[in-house]
Amino acid sequence: MIQLQKVTFAYPSQIQQPVLRRLSLNLRMDICTGLTGSNGAGKTTLGLLMMGLLQPVDGQVLINGKSISDIPLHQIGRQIGYLFQNPRQQLFADTVLDELLFPFILQQTDSAEIRKRADKLLTLFQLARRKNENPLRLSTGEQKRLALAALMMNEPDFLILDEPTNSLDLASRRVLGDLMTERIRMQKGLLLISHDQPFVSQYCQSVLFLDDKKIQEVACAT
């Protein structure tokens, strides 16, 4: 679904020092791909390029064969869900429940079925008792779970999860792992950006290692 063709990226203030250089990559829909590497290697930058939130200085990013530069951000968001490392960056509704329902209310597609889906996800992520609270009053772990639930509500074809296990307890990690496994069974793609090696090894079928501005090696998890 997502393809990078000789992508180079540098921030404007560091144009002579690219974060990524001539990187090519294909992400499949039938496996969970893990992306690891040291701090500052460019993993988050790579994820933001795939979402169209950053633009390459050279090369191109394709979604289903179409250049991402030709796709409006709101359309990309319908196809790809992105979990930021800091969940506060993507929480804005007045209540936990509204965080899940907002896109559907905005599109006037709210229904009993949608609310049933929201209730199921809030229960799954242990947030049902807090559904009427302001998301910014939740703990970091609860905010991470809420951001994950909101992504699952939209049922995107592809998920990019940036350090999703940070601040999650063991039970929430298991819930996340089960959801990831189910997505792959349904042929919905997933990129897991993470330093959590045990979690990556358990749930990813392919692991990419980003170093020195490019993908250095590919390993298959056991």
N, CA, C and O of each residue as an XYZ file, in Angstrom:
888
protein
N       0.830     -1.209      0.000
C       0.000      0.000      0.000
C       0.860      1.251      0.000
O       0.552      2.216     -0.700
N       1.952      1.245      0.791
C       2.821      2.412      0.889
C       4.171      2.087      0.265
O       4.767      1.046      0.541
N       4.630      2.982     -0.565
C       5.887      2.757     -1.283
C       6.727      4.033     -1.247
O       6.225      5.124     -1.520
N       7.995      3.888     -0.913
C       8.947      4.995     -0.962
C       9.940      4.728     -2.084
O      10.506      3.639     -2.179
N      10.145      5.722     -2.923
C      11.063      5.580     -4.052
C      12.182      6.607     -3.932
O      11.997      7.790     -4.215
N      13.355      6.121     -3.502
C      14.571      6.939     -3.411
C      14.302      8.273     -2.701
O      14.625      9.350     -3.202
N      13.701      8.154     -1.522
C      13.296      9.340     -0.759
C      14.483      9.909      0.026
O      15.172      9.192      0.751
N      14.697     11.197     -0.136
C      15.651     11.951      0.674
C      14.889     13.031      1.415
O      14.033     13.709      0.845
N      15.208     13.186      2.695
C      14.540     14.231      3.474
C      15.541     14.948      4.364
O      16.385     14.321      5.004
N      15.434     16.275      4.395
C      16.214     17.116      5.306
C      15.316     18.229      5.809
O      14.487     18.748      5.062
N      15.476     18.597      7.069
C      14.739     19.737      7.600
C      15.333     21.025      7.032
O      16.540     21.094      6.799
N      14.502     22.050      6.807
C      14.965     23.281      6.153
C      16.212     23.894      6.791
O      17.071     24.427      6.089
N      16.310     23.820      8.108
C      17.460     24.418      8.785
C      18.717     23.571      8.681
O      19.802     24.006      9.064
N      18.562     22.327      8.148
C      19.707     21.415      8.049
C      19.718     20.754      6.675
O      19.888     19.541      6.559
N      19.533     21.564      5.642
C      19.357     21.023      4.294
C      20.577     20.247      3.812
O      20.451     19.365      2.963
N      21.746     20.562      4.340
C      22.963     19.861      3.937
C      23.191     18.582      4.744
O      24.147     17.848      4.490
N      22.322     18.316      5.707
C      22.464     17.124      6.539
C      21.147     16.335      6.526
O      20.385     16.395      7.491
N      20.878     15.608      5.456
C      19.608     14.886      5.350
C      19.434     13.838      6.453
O      20.386     13.173      6.861
N      18.192     13.714      6.921
C      17.857     12.684      7.899
C      17.785     11.321      7.218
O      18.210     10.311      7.778
N      17.239     11.307      5.996
C      17.130     10.089      5.183
C      17.724     10.374      3.811
O      17.601     11.486      3.298
N      18.368      9.375      3.218
C      18.990      9.589      1.921
C      18.663      8.429      0.967
O      19.049      7.287      1.214
N      17.947      8.736     -0.123
C      17.645      7.789     -1.202
C      17.113      6.456     -0.647
O      17.606      5.379     -0.981
N      16.109      6.572      0.197
C      15.552      5.394      0.849
C      14.379      4.850      0.032
O      13.454      5.588     -0.309
N      14.427      3.568     -0.273
C      13.335      2.898     -0.988
C      12.762      1.801     -0.099
O      13.493      1.108      0.610
N      11.434      1.656     -0.153
C      10.768      0.745      0.770
C       9.366      0.442      0.280
O       8.666      1.331     -0.203
N       8.953     -0.813      0.403
C       7.577     -1.213      0.125
C       6.978     -1.817      1.387
O       7.583     -2.696      2.000
N       5.795     -1.354      1.779
C       5.117     -1.899      2.950
C       3.907     -2.706      2.504
O       3.024     -2.196      1.815
N       3.881     -3.968      2.904
C       2.833     -4.888      2.494
C       1.613     -4.786      3.413
O       1.692     -4.302      4.542
N       0.492     -5.257      2.887
C      -0.762     -5.220      3.637
C      -0.987     -6.481      4.467
O      -1.836     -6.478      5.358
N      -0.250     -7.557      4.200
C      -0.563     -8.837      4.828
C       0.357     -9.182      5.987
O       0.296    -10.298      6.504
N       1.212     -8.248      6.409
C       2.101     -8.498      7.534
C       2.207     -7.237      8.399
O       1.888     -6.131      7.962
N       2.659     -7.437      9.620
C       3.037     -6.319     10.472
C       4.540     -6.100     10.301
O       5.337     -7.009     10.534
N       4.915     -4.909      9.899
C       6.319     -4.567      9.716
C       6.802     -3.755     10.900
O       6.178     -2.760     11.268
N       7.904     -4.169     11.498
C       8.504     -3.427     12.589
C       9.624     -2.538     12.068
O      10.374     -2.936     11.176
N       9.735     -1.346     12.618
C      10.821     -0.426     12.258
C      11.560     -0.044     13.531
O      10.996      0.581     14.429
N      12.833     -0.431     13.597
C      13.649     -0.151     14.765
C      14.872      0.665     14.346
O      15.106      0.887     13.158
N      15.633      1.099     15.320
C      16.831      1.895     15.066
C      17.120      2.764     16.266
O      16.281      2.897     17.156
N      18.285      3.350     16.299
C      18.677      4.163     17.446
C      17.896      5.468     17.477
O      17.280      5.860     16.486
N      17.927      6.134     18.626
C      17.309      7.457     18.736
C      17.938      8.411     17.729
O      19.160      8.455     17.584
N      17.096      9.177     17.033
C      17.604     10.131     16.059
C      17.905      9.544     14.695
O      18.418     10.243     13.822
N      17.592      8.259     14.496
C      17.888      7.623     13.209
C      16.936      8.074     12.106
O      17.256      7.947     10.924
N      15.765      8.602     12.482
C      14.812      9.072     11.475
C      13.545      8.257     11.390
O      12.799      8.384     10.419
N      13.277      7.419     12.386
C      12.099      6.547     12.332
C      10.800      7.348     12.329
O       9.919      7.103     11.505
N      10.682      8.297     13.243
C       9.471      9.121     13.287
C       9.351      9.977     12.041
O       8.256     10.147     11.506
N      10.460     10.513     11.579
C      10.459     11.296     10.336
C       9.918     10.465      9.182
O       9.134     10.952      8.368
N      10.340      9.212      9.120
C       9.870      8.319      8.064
C       8.362      8.120      8.149
O       7.675      8.130      7.127
N       7.845      7.941      9.361
C       6.410      7.785      9.527
C       5.647      9.021      9.105
O       4.593      8.913      8.476
N       6.161     10.198      9.440
C       5.494     11.449      9.065
C       5.523     11.662      7.553
O       4.590     12.239      6.995
N       6.569     11.209      6.893
C       6.627     11.266      5.423
C       5.534     10.392      4.814
O       4.911     10.772      3.823
N       5.305      9.232      5.402
C       4.287      8.322      4.888
C       2.881      8.880      5.057
O       1.966      8.498      4.327
N       2.707      9.784      6.020
C       1.397     10.398      6.254
C       1.209     11.690      5.469
O       0.120     12.264      5.474
N       2.258     12.153      4.796
C       2.160     13.410      4.074
C       2.309     14.626      4.966
O       2.087     15.750      4.518
N       2.686     14.419      6.231
C       2.883     15.534      7.153
C       4.246     16.190      6.932
O       4.473     17.326      7.349
N       5.137     15.471      6.282
C       6.409     16.015      5.795
C       6.517     15.667      4.319
O       5.946     14.674      3.869
N       7.244     16.479      3.566
C       7.431     16.234      2.144
C       8.917     15.990      1.849
O       9.767     16.727      2.350
N       9.243     14.974      1.049
C      10.647     14.710      0.732
C      11.250     15.825     -0.114
O      10.549     16.495     -0.873
N      12.550     16.014      0.026
C      13.242     16.972     -0.840
C      13.587     16.321     -2.170
O      13.865     17.009     -3.152
N      13.569     14.984     -2.198
C      13.806     14.248     -3.442
C      13.139     12.886     -3.321
O      12.939     12.381     -2.216
N      12.794     12.292     -4.460
C      12.089     11.024     -4.456
C      10.611     11.238     -4.196
O      10.146     12.375     -4.117
N       9.869     10.139     -4.062
C       8.436     10.283     -3.827
C       7.890      9.167     -2.945
O       8.442      8.069     -2.869
N       6.789      9.491     -2.284
C       6.034      8.539     -1.472
C       4.728      8.255     -2.188
O       4.029      9.180     -2.604
N       4.396      6.984     -2.334
C       3.176      6.582     -3.036
C       2.242      5.843     -2.089
O       2.682      5.053     -1.253
N       0.952      6.108     -2.231
C      -0.088      5.335     -1.555
C      -0.948      4.700     -2.632
O      -1.583      5.398     -3.423
N      -0.968      3.388     -2.660
C      -1.700      2.659     -3.699
C      -1.313      3.159     -5.093
O      -2.165      3.294     -5.972
N      -0.032      3.430     -5.282
C       0.485      3.815     -6.593
C       0.330      5.282     -6.944
O       0.741      5.700     -8.026
N      -0.259      6.078     -6.049
C      -0.471      7.496     -6.326
C       0.432      8.331     -5.434
O       0.556      8.056     -4.241
N       1.062      9.348     -6.003
C       1.963     10.194     -5.245
C       1.217     10.873     -4.101
O       0.134     11.426     -4.293
N       1.806     10.826     -2.912
C       1.173     11.399     -1.734
C       1.009     12.911     -1.857
O       0.134     13.502     -1.224
N       1.854     13.529     -2.672
C       1.765     14.978     -2.859
C       0.497     15.375     -3.617
O       0.106     16.542     -3.609
N      -0.144     14.404     -4.270
C      -1.375     14.670     -5.017
C      -2.631     14.283     -4.241
O      -3.739     14.357     -4.773
N      -2.463     13.869     -2.982
C      -3.602     13.417     -2.186
C      -3.799     14.386     -1.023
O      -2.867     14.593     -0.245
N      -4.985     14.987     -0.879
C      -5.236     15.870      0.264
C      -5.054     15.133      1.581
O      -5.313     13.933      1.665
N      -4.609     15.848      2.611
C      -4.331     15.228      3.902
C      -5.554     14.510      4.483
O      -5.424     13.444      5.084
N      -6.748     15.101      4.300
C      -7.923     14.458      4.893
C      -8.222     13.117      4.229
O      -8.777     12.218      4.860
N      -7.850     12.983      2.943
C      -8.035     11.698      2.269
C      -6.996     10.685      2.720
O      -7.293      9.498      2.855
N      -5.770     11.160      2.955
C      -4.743     10.263      3.491
C      -5.193      9.733      4.848
O      -5.022      8.552      5.151
N      -5.772     10.620      5.664
C      -6.220     10.234      6.987
C      -7.311      9.183      6.989
O      -7.462      8.447      7.964
N      -8.070      9.103      5.914
C      -9.097      8.062      5.829
C      -8.488      6.699      5.510
O      -9.080      5.664      5.812
N      -7.303      6.702      4.897
C      -6.656      5.464      4.509
C      -5.607      4.994      5.518
O      -5.398      3.795      5.707
N      -4.952      5.965      6.162
C      -3.855      5.640      7.068
C      -4.107      6.300      8.421
O      -4.333      7.507      8.504
N      -4.067      5.502      9.463
C      -4.166      6.036     10.819
C      -2.781      6.145     11.424
O      -1.964      5.235     11.285
N      -2.513      7.259     12.098
C      -1.177      7.500     12.657
C      -1.282      7.751     14.149
O      -2.031      8.625     14.587
N      -0.527      6.981     14.936
C      -0.451      7.197     16.372
C       0.852      7.916     16.694
O       1.935      7.375     16.468
N       0.751      9.134     17.223
C       1.926      9.894     17.612
C       2.502      9.347     18.919
O       1.792      8.731     19.713
N       3.800      9.582     19.130
C       4.421      9.161     20.381
C       3.730      9.815     21.571
O       3.488      9.168     22.589
N       3.414     11.095     21.438
C       2.718     11.817     22.498
C       1.236     11.878     22.162
O       0.854     12.622     21.259
N       0.387     11.122     22.855
C      -1.033     11.063     22.481
C      -1.747     12.401     22.617
O      -2.770     12.615     21.967
N      -1.229     13.318     23.455
C      -1.889     14.610     23.625
C      -1.936     15.392     22.315
O      -2.764     16.288     22.155
N      -1.046     15.054     21.374
C      -1.023     15.754     20.093
C      -2.257     15.471     19.251
O      -2.560     16.224     18.326
N      -2.978     14.387     19.562
C      -4.122     14.045     18.718
C      -5.427     13.929     19.490
O      -6.399     13.369     18.983
N      -5.459     14.447     20.701
C      -6.684     14.454     21.489
C      -7.185     15.890     21.606
O      -6.436     16.780     22.006
N      -8.445     16.114     21.259
C      -8.943     17.495     21.239
C     -10.408     17.618     21.657
O     -10.875     18.733     21.887
N     -11.145     16.515     21.761
C     -12.567     16.581     22.085
C     -12.765     16.876     23.573
O     -11.829     16.785     24.367
N     -13.992     17.228     23.932
C     -14.296     17.596     25.315
C     -14.424     16.387     26.229
O     -14.176     16.487     27.431
N     -14.812     15.241     25.666
C     -14.949     14.039     26.477
C     -14.297     12.854     25.768
O     -14.040     12.886     24.565
N     -14.039     11.814     26.550
C     -13.443     10.593     26.005
C     -14.338     10.003     24.923
O     -13.851      9.614     23.861
N     -15.639      9.932     25.179
C     -16.571      9.376     24.197
C     -16.585     10.211     22.924
O     -16.574      9.663     21.822
N     -16.609     11.533     23.066
C     -16.630     12.400     21.889
C     -15.364     12.259     21.050
O     -15.388     12.486     19.840
N     -14.269     11.887     21.687
C     -13.020     11.682     20.942
C     -13.203     10.596     19.888
O     -12.615     10.667     18.810
N     -14.015      9.597     20.199
C     -14.276      8.509     19.258
C     -15.381      8.863     18.267
O     -15.355      8.428     17.115
N     -16.353      9.657     18.725
C     -17.534      9.930     17.897
C     -17.374     11.145     16.988
O     -18.099     11.274     16.002
N     -16.433     12.039     17.308
C     -16.355     13.327     16.619
C     -16.350     13.224     15.093
O     -17.134     13.926     14.455
N     -15.503     12.384     14.467
C     -15.498     12.349     13.000
C     -16.853     11.957     12.414
O     -17.239     12.441     11.350
N     -17.560     11.092     13.102
C     -18.845     10.608     12.592
C     -19.938     11.657     12.777
O     -20.820     11.795     11.930
N     -19.879     12.398     13.890
C     -20.816     13.496     14.093
C     -20.577     14.582     13.049
O     -21.522     15.144     12.496
N     -19.298     14.871     12.783
C     -18.946     15.894     11.801
C     -19.449     15.521     10.410
O     -19.919     16.376      9.660
N     -19.346     14.236     10.075
C     -19.775     13.764      8.755
C     -21.253     13.398      8.726
O     -21.772     12.952      7.702
N     -21.927     13.589      9.859
C     -23.353     13.261      9.989
C     -23.615     11.791      9.682
O     -24.601     11.441      9.034
N     -22.705     10.934     10.164
C     -22.862      9.486      9.980
C     -22.976      8.767     11.324
O     -22.874      7.543     11.400
N     -23.192      9.562     12.392
C     -23.370      8.964     13.715
C     -24.616      8.077     13.704
O     -25.639      8.435     13.122
N     -24.516      6.923     14.352
C     -25.634      5.979     14.365
C     -25.520      5.084     15.592
O     -24.527      5.128     16.317
N     -26.546      4.276     15.812
C     -26.525      3.331     16.925
C     -25.372      2.352     16.766
O     -24.746      1.960     17.751
N     -25.090      1.957     15.534
C     -23.993      1.021     15.279
C     -22.639      1.654     15.597
O     -21.754      1.000     16.149
N     -22.485      2.932     15.243
C     -21.251      3.645     15.542
C     -21.049      3.749     17.055
O     -19.944      3.536     17.553
N     -22.101      4.071     17.771
C     -21.999      4.209     19.226
C     -21.742      2.857     19.886
O     -21.065      2.786     20.912
N     -22.270      1.803     19.314
C     -21.995      0.464     19.819
C     -20.512      0.129     19.634
O     -19.889     -0.458     20.518
N     -19.952      0.505     18.479
C     -18.528      0.283     18.229
C     -17.684      1.063     19.230
O     -16.699      0.548     19.758
N     -18.078      2.314     19.488
C     -17.338      3.150     20.437
C     -17.374      2.541     21.837
O     -16.346      2.471     22.510
N     -18.551      2.101     22.277
C     -18.670      1.492     23.609
C     -17.813      0.234     23.724
O     -17.211     -0.022     24.766
N     -17.763     -0.545     22.647
C     -16.967     -1.776     22.653
C     -15.477     -1.456     22.792
O     -14.760     -2.121     23.540
N     -15.018     -0.436     22.070
C     -13.602     -0.073     22.139
C     -13.249      0.539     23.491
O     -12.172      0.278     24.027
N     -14.144      1.347     24.044
C     -13.880      1.929     25.363
C     -13.791      0.834     26.427
O     -12.968      0.913     27.340
N     -14.631     -0.171     26.307
C     -14.558     -1.301     27.236
C     -13.266     -2.077     27.033
O     -12.596     -2.447     27.997
N     -12.919     -2.320     25.772
C     -11.710     -3.077     25.452
C     -10.462     -2.399     26.005
O      -9.559     -3.066     26.509
N     -10.413     -1.075     25.910
C      -9.247     -0.328     26.382
C      -9.430      0.198     27.813
O      -8.693      1.081     28.252
N     -10.402     -0.341     28.524
C     -10.616     -0.037     29.945
C     -10.821      1.470     30.182
O     -10.240      2.049     31.100
N     -11.646      2.084     29.349
C     -11.927      3.507     29.460
C     -13.422      3.809     29.629
O     -13.821      4.972     29.688
N     -14.239      2.764     29.704
C     -15.687      2.957     29.736
C     -16.120      3.824     30.924
O     -17.000      4.672     30.779
N     -15.518      3.622     32.082
C     -15.933      4.386     33.270
C     -15.493      5.846     33.198
O     -15.910      6.655     34.027
N     -14.663      6.192     32.228
C     -14.158      7.560     32.118
C     -14.659      8.250     30.851
O     -14.107      9.268     30.433
N     -15.710      7.691     30.240
C     -16.130      8.168     28.925
C     -16.649      9.603     28.927
O     -16.671     10.245     27.878
N     -17.062     10.113     30.072
C     -17.574     11.481     30.135
C     -16.547     12.487     30.657
O     -16.875     13.650     30.895
N     -15.312     12.038     30.833
C     -14.264     12.916     31.345
C     -13.496     13.576     30.203
O     -13.510     13.097     29.069
N     -12.830     14.677     30.518
C     -11.981     15.354     29.541
C     -10.727     14.523     29.303
O     -10.070     14.135     30.269
N     -10.365     14.233     28.037
C      -9.193     13.415     27.747
C      -7.892     13.955     28.337
O      -6.988     13.179     28.647
N      -7.787     15.265     28.496
C      -6.552     15.847     29.001
C      -6.382     15.616     30.504
O      -5.319     15.898     31.058
N      -7.415     15.109     31.157
C      -7.318     14.775     32.574
C      -6.929     13.321     32.805
O      -6.753     12.900     33.948
N      -6.794     12.556     31.735
C      -6.395     11.156     31.849
C      -4.893     11.048     32.071
O      -4.143     11.982     31.789
N      -4.468      9.906     32.575
C      -3.042      9.634     32.681
C      -2.462      9.435     31.282
O      -3.207      9.273     30.316
N      -1.142      9.447     31.175
C      -0.505      9.252     29.865
C      -0.877      7.902     29.270
O      -1.149      7.805     28.073
N      -0.891      6.860     30.095
C      -1.271      5.544     29.602
C      -2.707      5.503     29.109
O      -2.998      4.883     28.086
N      -3.612      6.167     29.837
C      -5.010      6.222     29.411
C      -5.153      7.026     28.126
O      -5.943      6.662     27.255
N      -4.406      8.105     27.997
C      -4.442      8.892     26.760
C      -3.947      8.078     25.578
O      -4.488      8.185     24.478
N      -2.918      7.260     25.798
C      -2.416      6.406     24.721
C      -3.481      5.399     24.310
O      -3.679      5.154     23.120
N      -4.164      4.818     25.283
C      -5.219      3.863     24.979
C      -6.371      4.536     24.244
O      -6.959      3.953     23.334
N      -6.693      5.768     24.642
C      -7.776      6.503     23.974
C      -7.397      6.826     22.531
O      -8.223      6.683     21.630
N      -6.170      7.256     22.304
C      -5.728      7.552     20.938
C      -5.784      6.299     20.073
O      -6.174      6.369     18.908
N      -5.402      5.166     20.626
C      -5.481      3.897     19.893
C      -6.935      3.543     19.574
O      -7.248      3.123     18.460
N      -7.816      3.715     20.555
C      -9.233      3.419     20.329
C      -9.803      4.308     19.234
O     -10.575      3.842     18.396
N      -9.425      5.597     19.234
C      -9.923      6.517     18.204
C      -9.450      6.094     16.816
O     -10.201      6.192     15.845
N      -8.207      5.623     16.722
C      -7.708      5.133     15.429
C      -8.511      3.915     14.983
O      -8.885      3.815     13.814
N      -8.776      2.995     15.897
C      -9.509      1.778     15.559
C     -10.945      2.092     15.156
O     -11.529      1.374     14.344
N     -11.520      3.153     15.711
C     -12.887      3.556     15.354
C     -13.005      3.822     13.863
O     -14.007      3.470     13.240
N     -11.977      4.447     13.291
C     -12.034      4.858     11.888
C     -11.746      3.714     10.922
O     -11.961      3.851      9.718
N     -11.258      2.579     11.444
C     -10.992      1.389     10.632
C     -10.176      1.707      9.366
O     -10.600      1.355      8.266
N      -9.016      2.365      9.503
C      -8.194      2.678      8.326
C      -7.589      1.410      7.726
O      -7.460      0.392      8.406
N      -7.227      1.482      6.468
C      -6.618      0.331      5.798
C      -5.211      0.048      6.321
O      -4.751     -1.094      6.298
N      -4.534      1.092      6.790
C      -3.152      0.939      7.241
C      -2.954      1.748      8.511
O      -3.488      2.850      8.641
N      -2.186      1.202      9.449
C      -1.864      1.898     10.690
C      -0.357      2.095     10.812
O       0.424      1.186     10.530
N       0.041      3.295     11.235
C       1.425      3.566     11.601
C       1.419      3.915     13.081
O       0.852      4.932     13.482
N       2.048      3.074     13.891
C       2.040      3.248     15.337
C       3.448      3.594     15.803
O       4.367      2.784     15.679
N       3.614      4.801     16.340
C       4.929      5.275     16.775
C       5.048      5.070     18.291
O       4.408      5.771     19.075
N       5.872      4.105     18.686
C       6.095      3.747     20.092
C       4.770      3.534     20.834
O       4.517      4.187     21.846
N       3.926      2.622     20.336
C       2.586      2.475     20.931
C       2.587      1.855     22.319
O       1.634      2.056     23.071
N       3.631      1.102     22.688
C       3.609      0.422     23.982
C       4.104      1.297     25.129
O       3.989      0.907     26.291
N       4.652      2.476     24.824
C       5.071      3.386     25.892
C       3.890      3.730     26.793
O       2.831      4.120     26.301
N       4.058      3.594     28.077
C       3.053      3.936     29.091
C       1.890      2.943     29.153
O       0.929      3.176     29.887
N       1.955      1.854     28.406
C       0.892      0.850     28.468
C       1.248     -0.233     29.484
O       2.394     -0.678     29.547
N       0.256     -0.657     30.286
C       0.491     -1.772     31.196
C       0.407     -3.089     30.420
O       0.096     -3.102     29.229
N       0.688     -4.183     31.108
C       0.761     -5.483     30.448
C      -0.564     -5.858     29.791
O      -0.576     -6.376     28.674
N      -1.682     -5.602     30.476
C      -2.987     -5.960     29.916
C      -3.263     -5.171     28.645
O      -3.779     -5.724     27.673
N      -2.927     -3.882     28.639
C      -3.168     -3.037     27.461
C      -2.260     -3.447     26.305
O      -2.657     -3.373     25.142
N      -1.042     -3.877     26.626
C      -0.140     -4.372     25.571
C      -0.720     -5.610     24.904
O      -0.611     -5.783     23.690
N      -1.332     -6.462     25.703
C      -1.938     -7.672     25.141
C      -3.123     -7.320     24.259
O      -3.303     -7.912     23.195
N      -3.931     -6.362     24.690
C      -5.071     -5.912     23.874
C      -4.575     -5.369     22.548
O      -5.112     -5.700     21.491
N      -3.541     -4.529     22.607
C      -2.975     -3.970     21.384
C      -2.442     -5.069     20.480
O      -2.699     -5.062     19.276
N      -1.704     -6.013     21.048
C      -1.162     -7.105     20.244
C      -2.244     -7.926     19.575
O      -2.108     -8.310     18.413
N      -3.329     -8.199     20.305
C      -4.444     -8.968     19.732
C      -5.096     -8.195     18.581
O      -5.439     -8.785     17.557
N      -5.268     -6.881     18.744
C      -5.855     -6.071     17.679
C      -4.947     -6.043     16.449
O      -5.428     -6.102     15.318
N      -3.658     -5.955     16.670
C      -2.711     -5.972     15.553
C      -2.798     -7.303     14.802
O      -2.832     -7.327     13.571
N      -2.834     -8.391     15.540
C      -2.924     -9.719     14.925
C      -4.203     -9.853     14.104
O      -4.187    -10.411     13.006
N      -5.312     -9.338     14.640
C      -6.589     -9.409     13.933
C      -6.558     -8.564     12.665
O      -7.112     -8.966     11.642
N      -5.921     -7.402     12.719
C      -5.807     -6.553     11.533
C      -5.058     -7.270     10.418
O      -5.475     -7.230      9.261
N      -3.967     -7.916     10.759
C      -3.187     -8.633      9.748
C      -4.018     -9.772      9.157
O      -3.965    -10.023      7.953
N      -4.784    -10.460     10.005
C      -5.651    -11.525      9.506
C      -6.656    -10.982      8.493
O      -7.051    -11.686      7.564
N      -7.068     -9.721      8.678
C      -8.030     -9.082      7.784
C      -7.351     -8.360      6.621
O      -8.004     -7.621      5.884
N      -6.021     -8.574      6.449
C      -5.273     -7.956      5.351
C      -5.257     -6.431      5.454
O      -5.321     -5.735      4.441
N      -5.174     -5.918      6.677
C      -5.022     -4.487      6.903
C      -3.616     -4.252      7.421
O      -3.236     -4.794      8.459
N      -2.835     -3.442      6.700
C      -1.414     -3.308      6.971
C      -1.095     -2.531      8.231
O      -1.934     -1.820      8.784
N       0.166     -2.693      8.674
C       0.570     -2.070      9.921
C       2.077     -1.888      9.962
O       2.839     -2.808      9.665
N       2.496     -0.675     10.338
C       3.907     -0.388     10.587
C       4.058     -0.044     12.064
O       3.411      0.876     12.564
N       4.906     -0.780     12.750
C       5.155     -0.574     14.173
C       6.546      0.029     14.346
O       7.553     -0.644     14.129
N       6.593      1.301     14.737
C       7.856      1.981     15.016
C       8.110      1.848     16.510
O       7.339      2.373     17.314
N       9.181      1.154     16.897
C       9.312      0.854     18.312
C      10.734      0.463     18.707
O      11.480     -0.135     17.931
N      11.081      0.826     19.952
C      12.291      0.324     20.587
C      11.997     -0.918     21.439
O      12.910     -1.529     21.995
N      10.733     -1.275     21.531
C      10.302     -2.387     22.382
C      10.567     -3.706     21.651
O       9.679     -4.261     21.004
N      11.792     -4.191     21.766
C      12.206     -5.363     20.991
C      11.367     -6.611     21.271
O      11.011     -7.306     20.320
N      11.033     -6.933     22.519
C      10.192     -8.121     22.747
C       8.832     -8.014     22.065
O       8.340     -8.995     21.507
N       8.220     -6.826     22.106
C       6.916     -6.640     21.463
C       7.047     -6.750     19.947
O       6.221     -7.391     19.298
N       8.075     -6.132     19.383
C       8.318     -6.214     17.939
C       8.516     -7.668     17.525
O       7.936     -8.117     16.537
N       9.331     -8.404     18.275
C       9.616     -9.796     17.928
C       8.374    -10.669     18.005
O       8.224    -11.624     17.242
N       7.484    -10.333     18.935
C       6.297    -11.162     19.119
C       5.247    -10.940     18.034
O       4.562    -11.879     17.628
N       5.120     -9.695     17.564
C       3.987     -9.381     16.698
C       4.332     -9.003     15.262
O       3.434     -8.908     14.426
N       5.594     -8.789     14.959
C       5.968     -8.378     13.598
C       6.519     -9.556     12.803
O       7.316    -10.344     13.313
N       6.090     -9.667     11.555
C       6.594    -10.712     10.679
C       7.833    -10.274      9.896
O       8.573    -11.104      9.368
N       8.044     -8.970      9.830
C       9.223     -8.424      9.166
C       9.738     -7.262     10.007
O       8.953     -6.467     10.524
N      11.060     -7.167     10.142
C      11.656     -6.103     10.943
C      12.690     -5.365     10.109
O      13.589     -5.979      9.533
N      12.559     -4.043     10.047
C      13.499     -3.193      9.323
C      14.343     -2.425     10.332
O      13.839     -1.981     11.364
N      15.610     -2.272     10.034
C      16.517     -1.535     10.908
C      17.002     -0.298     10.172
O      17.654     -0.397      9.132
N      16.676      0.873     10.723
C      17.054      2.138     10.108
C      18.313      2.678     10.771
O      18.356      2.872     11.986
N      19.334      2.918      9.959
C      20.596      3.421     10.493
C      21.354      4.127      9.382
O      21.283      3.730      8.219
N      22.073      5.169      9.745
C      22.907      5.912      8.784
C      22.089      6.381      7.588
O      22.539      6.297      6.445
N      20.874      6.880      7.862
C      20.007      7.527      6.881
C      19.367      6.559      5.880
O      18.758      6.994      4.902
N      19.499      5.272      6.116
C      18.896      4.316      5.185
C      18.591      3.010      5.906
O      19.059      2.757      7.016
N      17.785      2.187      5.229
C      17.489      0.869      5.750
C      18.725     -0.014      5.548
O      19.136     -0.288      4.420
N      19.300     -0.447      6.659
C      20.547     -1.197      6.575
C      20.348     -2.697      6.485
O      21.131     -3.397      5.843
N      19.299     -3.191      7.131
C      19.107     -4.622      7.117
C      17.633     -4.952      7.317
O      16.869     -4.161      7.870
N      17.259     -6.127      6.860
C      15.900     -6.629      7.026
C      15.998     -7.985      7.686
O      16.747     -8.853      7.237
N      15.248     -8.166      8.743
C      15.248     -9.457      9.447
C      13.819     -9.891      9.660
O      12.929     -9.063      9.852
N      13.603    -11.176      9.625
C      12.276    -11.719      9.897
C      12.204    -12.142     11.350
O      13.073    -12.855     11.851
N      11.151    -11.690     12.019
C      10.970    -12.077     13.418
C      10.569    -13.537     13.485
O       9.994    -14.084     12.544
N      10.878    -14.151     14.599
C      10.516    -15.557     14.792
C       9.066    -15.674     15.202
O       8.572    -16.781     15.412
